[in-house]
Amino acid sequence: MESRVAVMSIIVENAGAAEPINAILHTHSDCIIGRMGIPYRKRNINIISIAMDAPQNTISALAGKLGSLPGVSVKTAYSGVMG
């Protein structure tokens, strides 16, 4: 299956979701190119950006798992580059 390059943006409003988020991301570490986390203390949220190279169904499944966690919002942008 062809892989796609994508960037996933995650907004975490529930601090209790940190451990499940990290566990889910660890299971997909083979397709994660890089990760950046920014704590925004003024608003009491965390912002996570994930760059990925994986089949589209894998990326969608990861976004679905993360987005199903309480207090977690996910949006994904896909590159047109496939390979």
C-alpha positions, 0 to 999 in steps of 0.5 A: 500500500502506498504511503502518504506524508501527513501532519497531525495537529493534536490539542489536548485539553485534558491533562489526564489524556497524556499517558494514553496519547503517549501509549497510542503514539508509541504503537505507531512510532515506526511511521512517525517522522517527528513530534513536537509538543508545546505546553501552553500554560496560559490556556492550560492546554497542550499542543502536539504536532506529529509528522508521519509517513504511512498509508492513509488508513494507518494515519486515519486510524491513529487520528481516530484513536486519539480523537476518541480520547476525552478532551483531545481534538485532532486534525490531519493535513495530507501531502499530495506526495505518495510513495 
